[in-house]
């Protein structure tokens, strides 16, 4: 019985997604799924688990999300930050909202800057204790870098850069 935590890298595109969950409970979430969702369906079949949550850290400008396709093929709901700019149905999360995936908890942390609605997710696994041990930052925080605050244009760059810094 162990935590499931797998990173999926898209070759040639700066895009990482994650499968995270609880193998004993047989449930996982997919964070920021790529357009070709077959990799998630294949991996979860191999692991003997089902996808119960689809999570978007933000509205993506640099790749086509696979959330809709994954939802159509699994029936799992989509979750993301609060914004009127989403052009599809999803459960909008506020700071501190929690998603339970078996023994795993993902707590939403509003992290605007790359985009206004951006959310990161702090991860805790009850099997490992009560302290968080990681965070999924989407495109807001990288190793030695941060997400670009200039993608929206329209004079929002300085405001988003200040939010990102904060």
KOLFI-524659 format. One record per atom (N, C-alpha, C): residue in three letters; x, y, z; atom name. Coordinates in Angstrom, 2 decimals. Layout:
// residues N
NODE|Ala|X|Y|Z|CA
...
//
This chain:
// residues 166
NODE|Unk|0.85|-1.18|0.00|N
NODE|Unk|0.00|0.00|0.00|CA
NODE|Unk|0.89|1.23|0.00|C
NODE|Unk|0.74|2.02|-1.05|N
NODE|Unk|1.64|3.14|-1.17|CA
NODE|Unk|0.99|4.31|-1.89|C
NODE|Unk|1.59|5.43|-1.70|N
NODE|Unk|1.23|6.64|-2.43|CA
NODE|Unk|1.56|6.43|-3.91|C
NODE|Unk|0.68|6.87|-4.78|N
NODE|Unk|0.95|6.90|-6.21|CA
NODE|Unk|1.35|8.32|-6.54|C
NODE|Unk|2.51|8.49|-7.15|N
NODE|Unk|2.97|9.80|-7.56|CA
NODE|Unk|3.85|9.61|-8.79|C
NODE|Unk|3.30|9.95|-9.94|N
NODE|Unk|4.02|9.75|-11.20|CA
NODE|Unk|3.97|11.02|-12.04|C
NODE|Unk|5.14|11.43|-12.50|N
NODE|Unk|5.24|12.59|-13.38|CA
NODE|Unk|5.21|12.12|-14.84|C
NODE|Unk|4.42|12.81|-15.66|N
NODE|Unk|4.34|12.53|-17.09|CA
NODE|Unk|4.93|13.74|-17.81|C
NODE|Unk|5.97|13.49|-18.59|N
NODE|Unk|6.67|14.56|-19.32|CA
NODE|Unk|6.29|14.49|-20.79|C
NODE|Unk|5.93|15.62|-21.38|N
NODE|Unk|5.64|15.68|-22.81|CA
NODE|Unk|6.91|16.11|-23.53|C
NODE|Unk|7.48|15.21|-24.31|N
NODE|Unk|8.70|15.51|-25.05|CA
NODE|Unk|8.48|16.69|-26.01|C
NODE|Unk|9.43|17.61|-26.06|N
NODE|Unk|9.38|18.74|-26.97|CA
NODE|Unk|8.48|19.87|-26.54|C
NODE|Unk|7.82|19.73|-25.41|N
NODE|Unk|6.94|20.77|-24.90|CA
NODE|Unk|7.21|20.91|-23.41|C
NODE|Unk|7.33|22.12|-22.95|N
NODE|Unk|7.60|22.34|-21.52|CA
NODE|Unk|6.31|22.10|-20.74|C
NODE|Unk|5.93|20.84|-20.61|N
NODE|Unk|4.69|20.50|-19.94|CA
NODE|Unk|4.87|19.23|-19.12|C
NODE|Unk|4.58|19.35|-17.84|N
NODE|Unk|4.59|18.20|-16.94|CA
NODE|Unk|3.19|18.03|-16.37|C
NODE|Unk|2.76|16.79|-16.28|N
NODE|Unk|1.50|16.49|-15.61|CA
NODE|Unk|1.80|15.40|-14.57|C
NODE|Unk|0.81|15.16|-13.72|N
NODE|Unk|1.03|14.22|-12.62|CA
NODE|Unk|-0.18|13.33|-12.42|C
NODE|Unk|0.09|12.09|-12.03|N
NODE|Unk|-0.91|11.16|-11.55|CA
NODE|Unk|-0.59|10.97|-10.07|C
NODE|Unk|-1.55|11.26|-9.21|N
NODE|Unk|-1.31|11.18|-7.77|CA
NODE|Unk|-2.53|10.58|-7.08|C
NODE|Unk|-2.28|9.68|-6.14|N
NODE|Unk|-3.41|9.09|-5.43|CA
NODE|Unk|-3.00|8.00|-4.48|C
NODE|Unk|-3.95|7.14|-4.20|N
NODE|Unk|-3.84|6.12|-3.17|CA
NODE|Unk|-4.10|4.75|-3.80|C
NODE|Unk|-3.09|3.90|-3.83|N
NODE|Unk|-3.27|2.59|-4.49|CA
NODE|Unk|-4.22|1.69|-3.71|C
NODE|Unk|-4.23|1.77|-2.38|N
NODE|Unk|-5.14|0.92|-1.59|CA
NODE|Unk|-6.59|1.28|-1.87|C
NODE|Unk|-6.89|2.57|-1.92|N
NODE|Unk|-8.25|3.01|-2.21|CA
NODE|Unk|-8.57|2.86|-3.70|C
NODE|Unk|-7.53|2.75|-4.53|N
NODE|Unk|-7.71|2.55|-5.96|CA
NODE|Unk|-8.15|3.78|-6.71|C
NODE|Unk|-7.74|4.96|-6.21|N
NODE|Unk|-8.18|6.22|-6.83|CA
NODE|Unk|-6.99|7.16|-7.03|C
NODE|Unk|-7.08|7.95|-8.13|N
NODE|Unk|-6.04|8.93|-8.43|CA
NODE|Unk|-6.66|10.20|-9.02|C
NODE|Unk|-5.87|11.26|-8.97|N
NODE|Unk|-6.16|12.50|-9.67|CA
NODE|Unk|-5.12|12.67|-10.76|C
NODE|Unk|-5.51|13.34|-11.84|N
NODE|Unk|-4.56|13.74|-12.87|CA
NODE|Unk|-4.49|15.25|-12.85|C
NODE|Unk|-3.28|15.77|-12.68|N
NODE|Unk|-3.06|17.21|-12.60|CA
NODE|Unk|-2.49|17.70|-13.93|C
NODE|Unk|-3.15|18.70|-14.51|N
NODE|Unk|-2.75|19.32|-15.78|CA
NODE|Unk|-2.54|18.31|-16.90|C
NODE|Unk|-3.58|17.54|-17.24|N
NODE|Unk|-3.42|16.51|-18.27|CA
NODE|Unk|-3.11|17.08|-19.65|C
NODE|Unk|-2.24|16.37|-20.35|N
NODE|Unk|-1.91|16.74|-21.72|CA
NODE|Unk|-3.07|16.33|-22.64|C
NODE|Unk|-3.02|16.80|-23.88|N
NODE|Unk|-4.11|16.56|-24.84|CA
NODE|Unk|-4.32|15.07|-25.11|C
NODE|Unk|-3.24|14.33|-25.31|N
NODE|Unk|-3.35|12.89|-25.56|CA
NODE|Unk|-3.48|12.18|-24.23|C
NODE|Unk|-4.70|11.79|-23.88|N
NODE|Unk|-4.96|11.25|-22.54|CA
NODE|Unk|-4.75|9.75|-22.44|C
NODE|Unk|-4.42|9.09|-23.54|N
NODE|Unk|-4.24|7.64|-23.51|CA
NODE|Unk|-3.18|7.21|-22.49|C
NODE|Unk|-2.15|8.02|-22.29|N
NODE|Unk|-1.10|7.68|-21.33|CA
NODE|Unk|-1.68|7.52|-19.91|C
NODE|Unk|-2.62|8.38|-19.53|N
NODE|Unk|-3.22|8.30|-18.19|CA
NODE|Unk|-4.11|7.06|-18.07|C
NODE|Unk|-4.87|6.80|-19.12|N
NODE|Unk|-5.76|5.63|-19.10|CA
NODE|Unk|-4.95|4.34|-19.07|C
NODE|Unk|-3.86|4.31|-19.81|N
NODE|Unk|-2.98|3.13|-19.82|CA
NODE|Unk|-2.33|2.92|-18.46|C
NODE|Unk|-1.74|3.99|-17.92|N
NODE|Unk|-1.05|3.88|-16.63|CA
NODE|Unk|-2.01|3.49|-15.50|C
NODE|Unk|-3.20|4.07|-15.48|N
NODE|Unk|-4.13|3.73|-14.39|CA
NODE|Unk|-4.66|2.31|-14.54|C
NODE|Unk|-4.85|1.83|-15.77|N
NODE|Unk|-5.22|0.42|-15.97|CA
NODE|Unk|-4.12|-0.49|-15.43|C
NODE|Unk|-2.87|-0.16|-15.75|N
NODE|Unk|-1.74|-0.96|-15.28|CA
NODE|Unk|-1.65|-0.97|-13.76|C
NODE|Unk|-1.98|0.15|-13.13|N
NODE|Unk|-1.91|0.25|-11.68|CA
NODE|Unk|-3.16|-0.31|-10.99|C
NODE|Unk|-4.22|-0.53|-11.75|N
NODE|Unk|-5.46|-1.03|-11.17|CA
NODE|Unk|-6.21|0.01|-10.36|C
NODE|Unk|-6.13|1.27|-10.81|N
NODE|Unk|-6.81|2.37|-10.12|CA
NODE|Unk|-7.70|3.11|-11.12|C
NODE|Unk|-8.57|3.97|-10.58|N
NODE|Unk|-9.42|4.76|-11.46|CA
NODE|Unk|-9.21|6.25|-11.20|C
NODE|Unk|-9.43|7.02|-12.24|N
NODE|Unk|-9.28|8.48|-12.15|CA
NODE|Unk|-10.58|9.05|-11.60|C
NODE|Unk|-10.47|9.74|-10.46|N
NODE|Unk|-11.65|10.32|-9.81|CA
NODE|Unk|-11.64|11.84|-9.79|C
NODE|Unk|-10.50|12.45|-10.11|N
NODE|Unk|-10.37|13.90|-10.11|CA
NODE|Unk|-9.48|14.32|-11.29|C
NODE|Unk|-9.86|15.39|-11.96|N
NODE|Unk|-9.04|16.00|-13.00|CA
NODE|Unk|-8.82|17.44|-12.56|C
NODE|Unk|-7.57|17.85|-12.50|N
NODE|Unk|-7.24|19.15|-11.91|CA
NODE|Unk|-6.48|20.02|-12.91|C
NODE|Unk|-6.93|21.26|-13.05|N
NODE|Unk|-6.23|22.27|-13.85|CA
NODE|Unk|-5.67|23.31|-12.89|C
NODE|Unk|-4.37|23.53|-12.94|N
NODE|Unk|-3.77|24.55|-12.07|CA
NODE|Unk|-4.09|25.96|-12.57|C
NODE|Unk|-4.36|26.08|-13.88|N
NODE|Unk|-4.67|27.39|-14.47|CA
NODE|Unk|-5.16|27.21|-15.89|C
NODE|Unk|-5.60|28.31|-16.48|N
NODE|Unk|-6.00|28.30|-17.89|CA
NODE|Unk|-4.71|28.32|-18.70|C
NODE|Unk|-4.49|27.30|-19.48|N
NODE|Unk|-3.23|27.13|-20.20|CA
NODE|Unk|-3.23|27.89|-21.52|C
NODE|Unk|-2.12|28.56|-21.79|N
NODE|Unk|-1.97|29.30|-23.05|CA
NODE|Unk|-0.99|28.62|-23.99|C
NODE|Unk|-0.24|27.65|-23.48|N
NODE|Unk|0.85|27.10|-24.28|CA
NODE|Unk|0.64|25.64|-24.71|C
NODE|Unk|-0.47|25.02|-24.32|N
NODE|Unk|-0.79|23.68|-24.79|CA
NODE|Unk|-2.28|23.45|-24.65|C
NODE|Unk|-2.80|22.49|-25.37|N
NODE|Unk|-4.21|22.13|-25.30|CA
NODE|Unk|-4.37|21.09|-24.19|C
NODE|Unk|-5.23|21.39|-23.26|N
NODE|Unk|-5.47|20.50|-22.13|CA
NODE|Unk|-6.28|19.28|-22.57|C
NODE|Unk|-6.04|18.16|-21.91|N
NODE|Unk|-6.80|16.95|-22.14|CA
NODE|Unk|-7.94|16.76|-21.15|C
NODE|Unk|-8.24|17.77|-20.35|N
NODE|Unk|-9.26|17.63|-19.31|CA
NODE|Unk|-10.61|17.17|-19.84|C
NODE|Unk|-11.06|17.79|-20.92|N
NODE|Unk|-12.38|17.43|-21.45|CA
NODE|Unk|-12.42|16.00|-21.96|C
NODE|Unk|-11.39|15.60|-22.69|N
NODE|Unk|-11.31|14.23|-23.21|CA
NODE|Unk|-11.24|13.24|-22.05|C
NODE|Unk|-10.43|13.55|-21.05|N
NODE|Unk|-10.29|12.66|-19.90|CA
NODE|Unk|-11.62|12.56|-19.14|C
NODE|Unk|-12.30|13.67|-18.99|N
NODE|Unk|-13.61|13.65|-18.33|CA
NODE|Unk|-14.61|12.81|-19.13|C
NODE|Unk|-14.61|12.96|-20.45|N
NODE|Unk|-15.53|12.20|-21.29|CA
NODE|Unk|-15.27|10.70|-21.19|C
NODE|Unk|-14.02|10.33|-20.99|N
NODE|Unk|-13.66|8.91|-20.98|CA
NODE|Unk|-13.69|8.28|-19.59|C
NODE|Unk|-13.71|9.12|-18.53|N
NODE|Unk|-13.70|8.57|-17.17|CA
NODE|Unk|-14.90|8.98|-16.33|C
NODE|Unk|-15.54|10.09|-16.69|N
NODE|Unk|-16.63|10.62|-15.89|CA
NODE|Unk|-16.17|11.42|-14.69|C
NODE|Unk|-14.86|11.57|-14.52|N
NODE|Unk|-14.32|12.31|-13.37|CA
NODE|Unk|-14.57|13.81|-13.54|C
NODE|Unk|-14.89|14.51|-12.45|N
NODE|Unk|-15.08|15.96|-12.53|CA
NODE|Unk|-13.75|16.70|-12.68|C
NODE|Unk|-13.85|17.92|-13.22|N
NODE|Unk|-12.69|18.80|-13.40|CA
NODE|Unk|-12.72|19.86|-12.30|C
NODE|Unk|-11.55|20.15|-11.74|N
NODE|Unk|-11.39|21.17|-10.70|CA
NODE|Unk|-10.36|22.20|-11.15|C
NODE|Unk|-10.52|23.45|-10.69|N
NODE|Unk|-9.56|24.49|-11.01|CA
NODE|Unk|-9.81|25.71|-10.13|C
NODE|Unk|-9.05|26.76|-10.39|N
NODE|Unk|-9.20|28.00|-9.62|CA
NODE|Unk|-10.46|28.76|-10.00|C
NODE|Unk|-10.70|29.85|-9.29|N
NODE|Unk|-11.89|30.67|-9.53|CA
NODE|Unk|-11.63|31.67|-10.66|C
NODE|Unk|-12.49|31.60|-11.69|N
NODE|Unk|-12.39|32.55|-12.79|CA
NODE|Unk|-13.63|32.47|-13.66|C
NODE|Unk|-14.07|33.63|-14.13|N
NODE|Unk|-15.15|33.68|-15.12|CA
NODE|Unk|-14.60|33.40|-16.52|C
NODE|Unk|-13.28|33.33|-16.66|N
NODE|Unk|-12.67|33.11|-17.97|CA
NODE|Unk|-12.66|31.66|-18.42|C
NODE|Unk|-12.94|30.73|-17.52|N
NODE|Unk|-13.07|29.34|-17.96|CA
NODE|Unk|-14.27|29.26|-18.88|C
NODE|Unk|-14.11|28.59|-19.99|N
NODE|Unk|-15.21|28.48|-20.95|CA
NODE|Unk|-15.78|27.06|-20.95|C
NODE|Unk|-15.71|26.42|-19.79|N
NODE|Unk|-16.28|25.09|-19.62|CA
NODE|Unk|-16.63|24.90|-18.15|C
NODE|Unk|-17.42|23.90|-17.88|N
NODE|Unk|-17.85|23.61|-16.51|CA
NODE|Unk|-16.71|22.98|-15.71|C
NODE|Unk|-16.48|23.49|-14.52|N
NODE|Unk|-15.55|22.88|-13.60|CA
NODE|Unk|-15.90|23.31|-12.19|C
NODE|Unk|-15.43|22.55|-11.22|N
NODE|Unk|-15.61|22.91|-9.82|CA
NODE|Unk|-14.52|23.92|-9.48|C
NODE|Unk|-14.92|25.14|-9.17|N
NODE|Unk|-13.95|26.19|-8.88|CA
NODE|Unk|-13.58|26.17|-7.40|C
NODE|Unk|-12.28|26.16|-7.15|N
NODE|Unk|-11.76|26.03|-5.80|CA
NODE|Unk|-11.24|27.36|-5.27|C
NODE|Unk|-11.41|27.55|-3.99|N
NODE|Unk|-10.88|28.71|-3.28|CA
NODE|Unk|-9.71|28.29|-2.41|C
NODE|Unk|-8.96|29.25|-1.98|N
NODE|Unk|-7.85|29.02|-1.06|CA
NODE|Unk|-8.31|28.15|0.10|C
NODE|Unk|-7.59|27.06|0.36|N
NODE|Unk|-7.88|26.19|1.49|CA
NODE|Unk|-8.83|25.03|1.18|C
NODE|Unk|-9.52|25.07|0.05|N
NODE|Unk|-10.38|23.94|-0.31|CA
NODE|Unk|-9.53|22.69|-0.45|C
NODE|Unk|-10.11|21.56|-0.07|N
NODE|Unk|-9.35|20.30|-0.11|CA
NODE|Unk|-10.04|19.26|-0.98|C
NODE|Unk|-9.22|18.50|-1.69|N
NODE|Unk|-9.68|17.36|-2.46|CA
NODE|Unk|-9.10|16.13|-1.80|C
NODE|Unk|-9.95|15.14|-1.51|N
NODE|Unk|-9.52|13.89|-0.89|CA
NODE|Unk|-9.47|12.82|-1.96|C
NODE|Unk|-8.32|12.21|-2.12|N
NODE|Unk|-8.11|11.11|-3.05|CA
NODE|Unk|-7.58|9.95|-2.22|C
NODE|Unk|-8.49|9.19|-1.62|N
NODE|Unk|-8.07|8.16|-0.68|CA
NODE|Unk|-7.38|8.80|0.51|C
NODE|Unk|-6.17|8.33|0.82|N
NODE|Unk|-5.41|8.88|1.96|CA
NODE|Unk|-4.70|10.19|1.60|C
NODE|Unk|-4.75|10.57|0.34|N
NODE|Unk|-4.07|11.77|-0.14|CA
NODE|Unk|-5.01|12.97|-0.08|C
NODE|Unk|-4.49|14.09|0.41|N
NODE|Unk|-5.24|15.34|0.41|CA
NODE|Unk|-4.47|16.36|-0.41|C
NODE|Unk|-5.17|17.03|-1.31|N
NODE|Unk|-4.61|18.14|-2.06|CA
NODE|Unk|-5.34|19.40|-1.60|C
NODE|Unk|-4.60|20.35|-1.03|N
NODE|Unk|-5.19|21.59|-0.53|CA
NODE|Unk|-4.86|22.72|-1.49|C
NODE|Unk|-5.88|23.43|-1.95|N
NODE|Unk|-5.71|24.52|-2.91|CA
NODE|Unk|-5.05|25.73|-2.25|C
NODE|Unk|-4.12|26.29|-2.97|N
NODE|Unk|-3.41|27.49|-2.54|CA
NODE|Unk|-3.47|28.46|-3.72|C
NODE|Unk|-4.22|29.57|-3.57|N
NODE|Unk|-4.35|30.54|-4.66|CA
NODE|Unk|-2.99|31.21|-4.88|C
NODE|Unk|-2.44|31.03|-6.08|N
NODE|Unk|-1.10|31.55|-6.38|CA
NODE|Unk|-1.13|32.34|-7.69|C
NODE|Unk|-1.81|33.50|-7.70|N
NODE|Unk|-1.87|34.28|-8.93|CA
NODE|Unk|-0.51|34.85|-9.29|C
NODE|Unk|-0.36|35.18|-10.54|N
NODE|Unk|0.88|35.78|-11.02|CA
NODE|Unk|1.15|35.34|-12.44|C
NODE|Unk|1.24|34.04|-12.66|N
NODE|Unk|1.34|33.53|-14.02|CA
NODE|Unk|0.01|33.79|-14.73|C
NODE|Unk|-1.08|33.47|-14.04|N
NODE|Unk|-2.43|33.83|-14.45|CA
NODE|Unk|-3.20|34.21|-13.19|C
NODE|Unk|-4.28|34.98|-13.32|N
NODE|Unk|-5.00|35.43|-12.12|CA
NODE|Unk|-5.65|34.31|-11.32|C
NODE|Unk|-6.11|33.25|-11.98|N
NODE|Unk|-6.84|32.18|-11.29|CA
NODE|Unk|-5.95|31.04|-10.82|C
NODE|Unk|-4.67|31.14|-11.05|N
NODE|Unk|-3.74|30.03|-10.80|CA
NODE|Unk|-3.86|29.49|-9.37|C
NODE|Unk|-3.91|28.16|-9.26|N
NODE|Unk|-3.88|27.51|-7.95|CA
NODE|Unk|-2.77|26.47|-7.94|C
NODE|Unk|-2.11|26.38|-6.82|N
NODE|Unk|-1.14|25.31|-6.56|CA
NODE|Unk|-1.81|24.36|-5.58|C
NODE|Unk|-1.25|23.17|-5.44|N
NODE|Unk|-1.86|22.17|-4.55|CA
NODE|Unk|-0.81|21.58|-3.63|C
NODE|Unk|-1.03|21.78|-2.33|N
NODE|Unk|-0.17|21.22|-1.30|CA
NODE|Unk|-0.63|19.78|-1.05|C
NODE|Unk|0.31|18.85|-1.03|N
NODE|Unk|-0.04|17.43|-0.89|CA
NODE|Unk|0.34|16.89|0.49|C
NODE|Unk|-0.60|16.15|1.05|N
NODE|Unk|-0.40|15.42|2.30|CA
NODE|Unk|-0.88|13.99|2.06|C
NODE|Unk|-0.18|13.04|2.62|N
NODE|Unk|-0.60|11.64|2.56|CA
NODE|Unk|-0.71|11.14|4.00|C
NODE|Unk|-1.94|10.82|4.43|N
NODE|Unk|-2.18|10.39|5.81|CA
NODE|Unk|-1.34|9.18|6.19|C
NODE|Unk|-0.98|8.35|5.22|N
NODE|Unk|-0.14|7.17|5.51|CA
NODE|Unk|1.27|7.59|5.93|C
NODE|Unk|1.65|8.81|5.56|N
NODE|Unk|3.00|9.30|5.86|CA
NODE|Unk|3.02|10.34|6.97|C
NODE|Unk|1.86|10.68|7.50|N
NODE|Unk|1.80|11.67|8.56|CA
NODE|Unk|0.89|12.82|8.17|C
NODE|Unk|0.83|13.81|9.04|N
NODE|Unk|-0.08|14.94|8.84|CA
NODE|Unk|0.58|16.15|8.19|C
NODE|Unk|1.88|16.12|8.05|N
NODE|Unk|2.60|17.26|7.47|CA
NODE|Unk|2.63|17.17|5.94|C
NODE|Unk|2.40|18.29|5.26|N
NODE|Unk|2.55|18.31|3.81|CA
NODE|Unk|3.99|17.98|3.42|C
NODE|Unk|4.16|17.35|2.27|N
NODE|Unk|5.52|17.02|1.84|CA
NODE|Unk|5.84|17.51|0.44|C
NODE|Unk|4.92|18.20|-0.18|N
NODE|Unk|5.19|18.70|-1.52|CA
NODE|Unk|4.11|19.66|-1.98|C
NODE|Unk|4.36|20.25|-3.16|N
NODE|Unk|3.38|21.17|-3.74|CA
NODE|Unk|3.46|21.06|-5.26|C
NODE|Unk|2.29|21.01|-5.89|N
NODE|Unk|2.20|21.04|-7.34|CA
NODE|Unk|1.94|22.49|-7.73|C
NODE|Unk|2.88|23.09|-8.44|N
NODE|Unk|2.81|24.53|-8.70|CA
NODE|Unk|2.38|24.88|-10.12|C
NODE|Unk|2.03|23.89|-10.93|N
NODE|Unk|1.64|24.21|-12.30|CA
NODE|Unk|2.76|24.97|-12.98|C
NODE|Unk|2.43|26.10|-13.55|N
NODE|Unk|3.45|26.92|-14.23|CA
NODE|Unk|3.79|28.19|-13.47|C
NODE|Unk|3.68|28.15|-12.14|N
NODE|Unk|3.99|29.36|-11.39|CA
NODE|Unk|5.37|29.34|-10.76|C
NODE|Unk|5.92|28.17|-10.48|N
NODE|Unk|7.21|28.08|-9.84|CA
NODE|Unk|7.99|26.92|-10.44|C
NODE|Unk|9.22|27.21|-10.85|N
NODE|Unk|10.09|26.21|-11.45|CA
NODE|Unk|11.40|26.17|-10.67|C
NODE|Unk|12.25|25.22|-10.99|N
NODE|Unk|13.58|25.17|-10.42|CA
NODE|Unk|14.37|26.37|-10.96|C
NODE|Unk|14.70|27.31|-10.10|N
NODE|Unk|15.46|28.52|-10.43|CA
NODE|Unk|14.72|29.47|-11.35|C
NODE|Unk|13.39|29.41|-11.43|N
NODE|Unk|12.63|30.29|-12.31|CA
NODE|Unk|11.18|30.37|-11.85|C
NODE|Unk|10.44|31.29|-12.45|N
NODE|Unk|9.01|31.44|-12.17|CA
NODE|Unk|8.25|31.53|-13.48|C
NODE|Unk|6.94|31.36|-13.40|N
NODE|Unk|6.10|31.45|-14.58|CA
NODE|Unk|6.03|32.87|-15.12|C
NODE|Unk|5.83|32.96|-16.42|N
NODE|Unk|5.76|34.26|-17.07|CA
NODE|Unk|4.47|34.99|-16.70|C
NODE|Unk|4.57|36.27|-16.27|N
NODE|Unk|3.37|37.05|-15.96|CA
NODE|Unk|2.89|37.88|-17.15|C
NODE|Unk|3.48|37.69|-18.32|N
NODE|Unk|3.17|38.56|-19.47|CA
NODE|Unk|2.32|37.91|-20.55|C
NODE|Unk|1.82|36.72|-20.31|N
NODE|Unk|1.09|36.00|-21.36|CA
NODE|Unk|-0.28|36.60|-21.67|C
NODE|Unk|-0.92|37.24|-20.70|N
NODE|Unk|-2.25|37.79|-20.94|CA
NODE|Unk|-2.20|39.10|-21.72|C
NODE|Unk|-1.10|39.85|-21.58|N
NODE|Unk|-1.00|41.13|-22.27|CA
NODE|Unk|-1.98|42.13|-21.72|C
NODE|Unk|-2.27|43.17|-22.50|N
NODE|Unk|-3.26|44.16|-22.11|CA
NODE|Unk|-2.90|44.97|-20.89|C
NODE|Unk|-1.62|45.11|-20.59|N
NODE|Unk|-1.20|45.92|-19.46|CA
NODE|Unk|-1.32|45.23|-18.11|C
NODE|Unk|-1.53|43.93|-18.09|N
NODE|Unk|-1.67|43.20|-16.82|CA
NODE|Unk|-0.34|42.73|-16.27|C
NODE|Unk|0.74|42.92|-17.02|N
NODE|Unk|2.03|42.34|-16.68|CA
NODE|Unk|2.54|42.76|-15.30|C
NODE|Unk|2.49|44.06|-15.01|N
NODE|Unk|3.02|44.55|-13.73|CA
NODE|Unk|2.19|44.04|-12.55|C
NODE|Unk|0.89|44.03|-12.71|N
NODE|Unk|0.02|43.54|-11.63|CA
NODE|Unk|0.29|42.06|-11.39|C
NODE|Unk|0.35|41.27|-12.45|N
NODE|Unk|0.59|39.84|-12.29|CA
NODE|Unk|2.00|39.56|-11.74|C
NODE|Unk|2.98|40.35|-12.17|N
NODE|Unk|4.35|40.17|-11.66|CA
NODE|Unk|4.38|40.47|-10.15|C
NODE|Unk|3.65|41.48|-9.71|N
NODE|Unk|3.58|41.79|-8.27|CA
NODE|Unk|2.90|40.66|-7.51|C
NODE|Unk|1.83|40.11|-8.09|N
NODE|Unk|1.15|38.98|-7.44|CA
NODE|Unk|2.05|37.77|-7.36|C
NODE|Unk|2.78|37.52|-8.43|N
NODE|Unk|3.71|36.40|-8.47|CA
NODE|Unk|4.79|36.56|-7.41|C
NODE|Unk|5.32|37.77|-7.28|N
NODE|Unk|6.35|38.03|-6.28|CA
NODE|Unk|5.79|37.80|-4.88|C
NODE|Unk|4.59|38.30|-4.64|N
NODE|Unk|3.96|38.15|-3.32|CA
NODE|Unk|3.77|36.69|-2.98|C
//
